[in-house]
Amino acid sequence: MAEAPVEILLLRKMHPLVEAAFEGRHRVHRLSEAADPEALLAEIGPRVRALCVGGHVSVDGALMDRLPNLELIANFGVGYDAVDAVAAHRRGIIVTNTPDVLTDEVADLALGLVLASLRKIPQADRYLRAGHWPKAPFPLTASLRGRRVGILGLGRIGRAIAHRLESFGVAIDYHGRSRRADVPYTYHDTLIGLAHAVHILIVVAPGGPETRNLVNADVLEALGPEGILINVARGTLVDEAALTAALTAGTILGAGLDVFENEPHVPADLAALDNTVLLPHVGSASEHTRAAMAQLVVDNVVSWFEGRGPLTPVAETPWRPNA
């Protein structure tokens, strides 16, 4: 750790490990706790060298300009679409995220959503609790047997999901920016083509303007009346209005969603549907994994100010020693 205290800004409350890591060694400012955030930014902005962020807190070029000596933005999460990494690169700022440490947790939850959506596990639970079982058995459900599963985005998490699916004996297809030579799965060069070919579509692609509403009405129609949509990526990838319409009309069979377009707000008409399994963005929300994510945020900051460079820089802000 550098000898001179570094001024670090937290835009909002973060994991306790991050909150406590720098106390006594560096000066930590908490914008969300300031009586006057604008005044605090004006006062400390020129001295801040590191920014710790998480969730959907926006970090744009305008904010970066108020922190002229900012060197590092440490993002809590693998997704960093709320951070303008291109603007950071133009200003010589490194952005880091927390890949790998949450891969298994999110992949596990994706499989949980697949099974819960197909076998209607939450609905069966409600059926039992409501006292309906003595009157009649719960209706038969769809099955994973004989189904093809498509993965939109075969990155770290996508591959972990595919690996788990192999043990279920299902065929796996995928779509992404390019074909991968190191996997045995069937590649489709369009999302529509993937949706036509599979019964379950799992969304794990990055968020951001380029992928907004990528899963639209045409994709859902291609997925078809036996189709299940699973989203553990970003809510912005799915056209929620089109999805609600498709679920209501029976255009697709069901959906399992951990993410939404305007979190934490979920459209009432979507929440009212019984052919959905809806979770409050808990993909990585275990104590074990969130602690590992927080530690990686801290480790990136520590490594940077010890002169060893960032541990997990994002693609838009590559780090080259002595550059």
C-alpha positions as a Python dict, from the first residue, in 0.01 Angstrom:
ca = {
    (1, 'M'): (0, 0, 0),
    (2, 'A'): (125, 343, -84),
    (3, 'E'): (263, 537, 214),
    (4, 'A'): (72, 859, 148),
    (5, 'P'): (-304, 825, 207),
    (6, 'V'): (-506, 799, -111),
    (7, 'E'): (-842, 972, -133),
    (8, 'I'): (-1108, 722, -235),
    (9, 'L'): (-1469, 802, -318),
    (10, 'L'): (-1758, 559, -268),
    (11, 'L'): (-2064, 674, -462),
    (12, 'R'): (-2301, 475, -243),
    (13, 'K'): (-2296, 224, 41),
    (14, 'M'): (-2103, -88, -55),
    (15, 'H'): (-2024, -431, 86),
    (16, 'P'): (-1888, -399, 442),
    (17, 'L'): (-1555, -547, 334),
    (18, 'V'): (-1505, -260, 89),
    (19, 'E'): (-1632, -6, 341),
    (20, 'A'): (-1381, -117, 604),
    (21, 'A'): (-1080, -211, 392),
    (22, 'F'): (-923, 132, 359),
    (23, 'E'): (-1011, 283, 695),
    (24, 'G'): (-704, 396, 887),
    (25, 'R'): (-484, 380, 577),
    (26, 'H'): (-660, 604, 327),
    (27, 'R'): (-920, 878, 328),
    (28, 'V'): (-1258, 738, 230),
    (29, 'H'): (-1540, 970, 128),
    (30, 'R'): (-1900, 847, 103),
    (31, 'L'): (-2103, 1056, -137),
    (32, 'S'): (-2437, 900, -42),
    (33, 'E'): (-2388, 999, 323),
    (34, 'A'): (-2293, 1360, 253),
    (35, 'A'): (-2535, 1628, 369),
    (36, 'D'): (-2456, 1815, 47),
    (37, 'P'): (-2315, 1577, -219),
    (38, 'E'): (-2251, 1859, -465),
    (39, 'A'): (-2047, 2051, -211),
    (40, 'L'): (-1849, 1740, -121),
    (41, 'L'): (-1768, 1673, -486),
    (42, 'A'): (-1657, 2031, -536),
    (43, 'E'): (-1432, 2008, -231),
    (44, 'I'): (-1268, 1669, -276),
    (45, 'G'): (-1302, 1614, -652),
    (46, 'P'): (-950, 1728, -745),
    (47, 'R'): (-798, 1499, -479),
    (48, 'V'): (-984, 1176, -551),
    (49, 'R'): (-768, 911, -716),
    (50, 'A'): (-991, 604, -691),
    (51, 'L'): (-1364, 551, -726),
    (52, 'C'): (-1546, 242, -596),
    (53, 'V'): (-1888, 179, -749),
    (54, 'G'): (-2144, -96, -781),
    (55, 'G'): (-2493, -180, -894),
    (56, 'H'): (-2647, 54, -1147),
    (57, 'V'): (-2485, 376, -1027),
    (58, 'S'): (-2393, 575, -1336),
    (59, 'V'): (-2036, 692, -1388),
    (60, 'D'): (-2019, 911, -1698),
    (61, 'G'): (-1770, 1148, -1851),
    (62, 'A'): (-1922, 1446, -1671),
    (63, 'L'): (-1853, 1287, -1333),
    (64, 'M'): (-1502, 1190, -1439),
    (65, 'D'): (-1435, 1552, -1535),
    (66, 'R'): (-1517, 1653, -1178),
    (67, 'L'): (-1245, 1411, -1062),
    (68, 'P'): (-952, 1534, -1274),
    (69, 'N'): (-693, 1321, -1094),
    (70, 'L'): (-896, 1001, -1098),
    (71, 'E'): (-683, 699, -1188),
    (72, 'L'): (-902, 397, -1116),
    (73, 'I'): (-1270, 303, -1117),
    (74, 'A'): (-1319, -25, -927),
    (75, 'N'): (-1658, -172, -1018),
    (76, 'F'): (-1835, -418, -789),
    (77, 'G'): (-1978, -667, -1038),
    (78, 'V'): (-1881, -835, -1363),
    (79, 'G'): (-2120, -614, -1558),
    (80, 'Y'): (-2005, -254, -1589),
    (81, 'D'): (-2251, -106, -1840),
    (82, 'A'): (-2330, 177, -1596),
    (83, 'V'): (-1968, 292, -1623),
    (84, 'D'): (-1870, 472, -1943),
    (85, 'A'): (-1550, 275, -1994),
    (86, 'V'): (-1483, 441, -2331),
    (87, 'A'): (-1493, 784, -2166),
    (88, 'A'): (-1263, 651, -1895),
    (89, 'H'): (-1014, 526, -2153),
    (90, 'R'): (-1008, 866, -2322),
    (91, 'R'): (-914, 1019, -1988),
    (92, 'G'): (-650, 760, -1906),
    (93, 'I'): (-859, 604, -1629),
    (94, 'I'): (-852, 229, -1568),
    (95, 'V'): (-1181, 49, -1504),
    (96, 'T'): (-1184, -286, -1324),
    (97, 'N'): (-1464, -534, -1261),
    (98, 'T'): (-1506, -861, -1069),
    (99, 'P'): (-1512, -1151, -1317),
    (100, 'D'): (-1471, -1521, -1235),
    (101, 'V'): (-1550, -1494, -863),
    (102, 'L'): (-1925, -1484, -934),
    (103, 'T'): (-1934, -1716, -1237),
    (104, 'D'): (-2037, -2033, -1053),
    (105, 'E'): (-2301, -1862, -841),
    (106, 'V'): (-2476, -1702, -1138),
    (107, 'A'): (-2452, -2022, -1343),
    (108, 'D'): (-2607, -2218, -1056),
    (109, 'L'): (-2894, -1973, -1031),
    (110, 'A'): (-2953, -1984, -1407),
    (111, 'L'): (-3000, -2360, -1386),
    (112, 'G'): (-3230, -2308, -1089),
    (113, 'L'): (-3443, -2073, -1297),
    (114, 'V'): (-3453, -2322, -1584),
    (115, 'L'): (-3585, -2598, -1360),
    (116, 'A'): (-3816, -2370, -1163),
    (117, 'S'): (-3968, -2231, -1482),
    (118, 'L'): (-4014, -2566, -1654),
    (119, 'R'): (-4137, -2763, -1354),
    (120, 'K'): (-4328, -2468, -1203),
    (121, 'I'): (-4163, -2510, -864),
    (122, 'P'): (-4282, -2177, -712),
    (123, 'Q'): (-4635, -2237, -844),
    (124, 'A'): (-4640, -2589, -695),
    (125, 'D'): (-4523, -2447, -364),
    (126, 'R'): (-4804, -2191, -365),
    (127, 'Y'): (-5053, -2464, -465),
    (128, 'L'): (-4959, -2676, -164),
    (129, 'R'): (-4958, -2384, 81),
    (130, 'A'): (-5302, -2277, -39),
    (131, 'G'): (-5441, -2619, 56),
    (132, 'H'): (-5528, -2731, -297),
    (133, 'W'): (-5340, -3065, -293),
    (134, 'P'): (-5607, -3265, -105),
    (135, 'K'): (-5858, -3159, -369),
    (136, 'A'): (-5653, -3244, -678),
    (137, 'P'): (-5293, -3317, -780),
    (138, 'F'): (-5089, -3031, -914),
    (139, 'P'): (-5115, -3019, -1297),
    (140, 'L'): (-4845, -3187, -1503),
    (141, 'T'): (-4566, -2958, -1619),
    (142, 'A'): (-4321, -2928, -1905),
    (143, 'S'): (-3990, -3116, -1882),
    (144, 'L'): (-3624, -3060, -1962),
    (145, 'R'): (-3623, -3395, -2142),
    (146, 'G'): (-3592, -3369, -2519),
    (147, 'R'): (-3528, -2997, -2520),
    (148, 'R'): (-3252, -2793, -2679),
    (149, 'V'): (-3106, -2508, -2480),
    (150, 'G'): (-2970, -2192, -2641),
    (151, 'I'): (-2723, -1958, -2474),
    (152, 'L'): (-2700, -1596, -2580),
    (153, 'G'): (-2344, -1496, -2488),
    (154, 'L'): (-2093, -1777, -2438),
    (155, 'G'): (-1854, -1592, -2210),
    (156, 'R'): (-1738, -1707, -1868),
    (157, 'I'): (-2086, -1743, -1723),
    (158, 'G'): (-2234, -1879, -2045),
    (159, 'R'): (-1973, -2153, -2060),
    (160, 'A'): (-2028, -2240, -1694),
    (161, 'I'): (-2400, -2274, -1764),
    (162, 'A'): (-2329, -2492, -2067),
    (163, 'H'): (-2098, -2712, -1862),
    (164, 'R'): (-2373, -2769, -1607),
    (165, 'L'): (-2628, -2839, -1879),
    (166, 'E'): (-2411, -3113, -2024),
    (167, 'S'): (-2481, -3325, -1717),
    (168, 'F'): (-2855, -3298, -1791),
    (169, 'G'): (-2802, -3462, -2130),
    (170, 'V'): (-2952, -3177, -2334),
    (171, 'A'): (-2831, -3040, -2666),
    (172, 'I'): (-2669, -2697, -2640),
    (173, 'D'): (-2666, -2420, -2901),
    (174, 'Y'): (-2530, -2067, -2876),
    (175, 'H'): (-2506, -1728, -3040),
    (176, 'G'): (-2245, -1460, -2986),
    (177, 'R'): (-2030, -1217, -3174),
    (178, 'S'): (-1829, -1501, -3326),
    (179, 'R'): (-1804, -1878, -3335),
    (180, 'R'): (-1583, -2037, -3069),
    (181, 'A'): (-1349, -2309, -3190),
    (182, 'D'): (-1296, -2455, -2842),
    (183, 'V'): (-1654, -2570, -2767),
    (184, 'P'): (-1859, -2858, -2912),
    (185, 'Y'): (-2189, -2670, -2912),
    (186, 'T'): (-2388, -2571, -3222),
    (187, 'Y'): (-2329, -2210, -3329),
    (188, 'H'): (-2593, -1984, -3486),
    (189, 'D'): (-2485, -1665, -3658),
    (190, 'T'): (-2812, -1485, -3572),
    (191, 'L'): (-3018, -1464, -3255),
    (192, 'I'): (-3335, -1536, -3453),
    (193, 'G'): (-3175, -1854, -3583),
    (194, 'L'): (-3083, -1958, -3230),
    (195, 'A'): (-3435, -1888, -3101),
    (196, 'H'): (-3589, -2095, -3383),
    (197, 'A'): (-3364, -2390, -3300),
    (198, 'V'): (-3410, -2413, -2923),
    (199, 'H'): (-3678, -2453, -2658),
    (200, 'I'): (-3502, -2261, -2382),
    (201, 'L'): (-3313, -1937, -2438),
    (202, 'I'): (-3073, -1828, -2161),
    (203, 'V'): (-2955, -1467, -2180),
    (204, 'V'): (-2604, -1401, -2042),
    (205, 'A'): (-2475, -1136, -2286),
    (206, 'P'): (-2337, -800, -2166),
    (207, 'G'): (-2568, -504, -2118),
    (208, 'G'): (-2531, -160, -2272),
    (209, 'P'): (-2670, 39, -2564),
    (210, 'E'): (-2556, -214, -2824),
    (211, 'T'): (-2765, -495, -2674),
    (212, 'R'): (-3071, -301, -2559),
    (213, 'N'): (-3394, -488, -2645),
    (214, 'L'): (-3192, -752, -2829),
    (215, 'V'): (-3453, -1009, -2728),
    (216, 'N'): (-3755, -854, -2895),
    (217, 'A'): (-4096, -965, -3019),
    (218, 'D'): (-3947, -1136, -3325),
    (219, 'V'): (-3705, -1338, -3113),
    (220, 'L'): (-3983, -1440, -2874),
    (221, 'E'): (-4205, -1545, -3163),
    (222, 'A'): (-3919, -1753, -3299),
    (223, 'L'): (-3874, -1916, -2958),
    (224, 'G'): (-4233, -2036, -2986),
    (225, 'P'): (-4518, -2165, -2767),
    (226, 'E'): (-4300, -2427, -2593),
    (227, 'G'): (-4026, -2174, -2531),
    (228, 'I'): (-3883, -2059, -2199),
    (229, 'L'): (-3680, -1738, -2164),
    (230, 'I'): (-3422, -1713, -1885),
    (231, 'N'): (-3241, -1385, -1816),
    (232, 'V'): (-2955, -1359, -1565),
    (233, 'A'): (-2766, -1083, -1749),
    (234, 'R'): (-2921, -736, -1767),
    (235, 'G'): (-3286, -644, -1792),
    (236, 'T'): (-3211, -406, -2077),
    (237, 'L'): (-3140, -697, -2313),
    (238, 'V'): (-3508, -794, -2315),
    (239, 'D'): (-3796, -583, -2444),
    (240, 'E'): (-4014, -613, -2132),
    (241, 'A'): (-4331, -496, -2303),
    (242, 'A'): (-4285, -752, -2580),
    (243, 'L'): (-4207, -1022, -2324),
    (244, 'T'): (-4518, -944, -2120),
    (245, 'A'): (-4729, -955, -2436),
    (246, 'A'): (-4572, -1285, -2542),
    (247, 'L'): (-4630, -1445, -2201),
    (248, 'T'): (-4989, -1319, -2190),
    (249, 'A'): (-5074, -1441, -2540),
    (250, 'G'): (-4900, -1777, -2506),
    (251, 'T'): (-4645, -1686, -2770),
    (252, 'I'): (-4392, -1845, -2531),
    (253, 'L'): (-4453, -2085, -2245),
    (254, 'G'): (-4282, -1902, -1962),
    (255, 'A'): (-3992, -1697, -1833),
    (256, 'G'): (-3747, -1699, -1544),
    (257, 'L'): (-3601, -1355, -1476),
    (258, 'D'): (-3343, -1235, -1226),
    (259, 'V'): (-3301, -892, -1386),
    (260, 'F'): (-3529, -615, -1506),
    (261, 'E'): (-3507, -301, -1715),
    (262, 'N'): (-3582, -51, -1438),
    (263, 'E'): (-3464, -223, -1121),
    (264, 'P'): (-3585, -247, -851),
    (265, 'H'): (-3916, -166, -1018),
    (266, 'V'): (-4093, -451, -1200),
    (267, 'P'): (-4394, -380, -1425),
    (268, 'A'): (-4713, -479, -1246),
    (269, 'D'): (-4852, -662, -1550),
    (270, 'L'): (-4537, -874, -1570),
    (271, 'A'): (-4538, -950, -1198),
    (272, 'A'): (-4904, -1055, -1218),
    (273, 'L'): (-4837, -1337, -1464),
    (274, 'D'): (-4835, -1690, -1324),
    (275, 'N'): (-4613, -1835, -1598),
    (276, 'T'): (-4308, -1651, -1467),
    (277, 'V'): (-4047, -1700, -1197),
    (278, 'L'): (-3922, -1357, -1088),
    (279, 'L'): (-3624, -1292, -860),
    (280, 'P'): (-3489, -960, -723),
    (281, 'H'): (-3148, -971, -897),
    (282, 'V'): (-2990, -1229, -668),
    (283, 'G'): (-2766, -1408, -918),
    (284, 'S'): (-2448, -1345, -720),
    (285, 'A'): (-2620, -1270, -391),
    (286, 'S'): (-2470, -1528, -159),
    (287, 'E'): (-2256, -1425, 135),
    (288, 'H'): (-1963, -1624, -4),
    (289, 'T'): (-1969, -1473, -352),
    (290, 'R'): (-2043, -1115, -254),
    (291, 'A'): (-1749, -1127, -13),
    (292, 'A'): (-1526, -1256, -291),
    (293, 'M'): (-1644, -977, -521),
    (294, 'A'): (-1579, -717, -254),
    (295, 'Q'): (-1231, -855, -192),
    (296, 'L'): (-1152, -828, -563),
    (297, 'V'): (-1262, -463, -561),
    (298, 'V'): (-1025, -399, -271),
    (299, 'D'): (-744, -602, -427),
    (300, 'N'): (-767, -401, -749),
    (301, 'V'): (-733, -75, -557),
    (302, 'V'): (-448, -204, -342),
    (303, 'S'): (-261, -349, -640),
    (304, 'W'): (-297, -27, -835),
    (305, 'F'): (-160, 198, -563),
    (306, 'E'): (121, -44, -484),
    (307, 'G'): (235, 3, -843),
    (308, 'R'): (151, -349, -961),
    (309, 'G'): (-128, -244, -1193),
    (310, 'P'): (-492, -354, -1195),
    (311, 'L'): (-580, -720, -1151),
    (312, 'T'): (-892, -729, -1368),
    (313, 'P'): (-905, -433, -1609),
    (314, 'V'): (-1197, -433, -1851),
    (315, 'A'): (-1143, -464, -2225),
    (316, 'E'): (-1201, -94, -2296),
    (317, 'T'): (-924, 14, -2058),
    (318, 'P'): (-636, -231, -2105),
    (319, 'W'): (-334, -170, -1886),
    (320, 'R'): (19, -176, -2016),
    (321, 'P'): (304, -136, -1766),
    (322, 'N'): (504, 181, -1820),
    (323, 'A'): (262, 290, -2092),
}
